[in-house]
Amino acid sequence: MKSATIQLEALTCPSCLQKIESAVKSVGGVVQDSVKVMFNASKVKLNFDEATVSIEDIEKAIAKVGYEVQKSSVK
């Protein structure tokens, strides 16, 4: 299991938070209960199973709903 912090462009509205959270949670391999979107910091923290999904797949899911990923760190 890996944990990731994804830095996004500045979030401007609370509905952005909902969209990003549901996009990330819809990715197979992401631990649903671990997804936290931090509005003020414009970050997403989550745990995922690297055998099932890659950080790139998670980034693509965020990009698909219209938000730019600036950088990701995986531990």
Secondary structure, 3 states (H helix, E strand, C coil): CEEEEEEECCCCCHHHHHHHHHHHHCCCCECHHHCEEECCCCEEEEEECCCCCCHHHHHHHHHHCCCCEEEEEEC
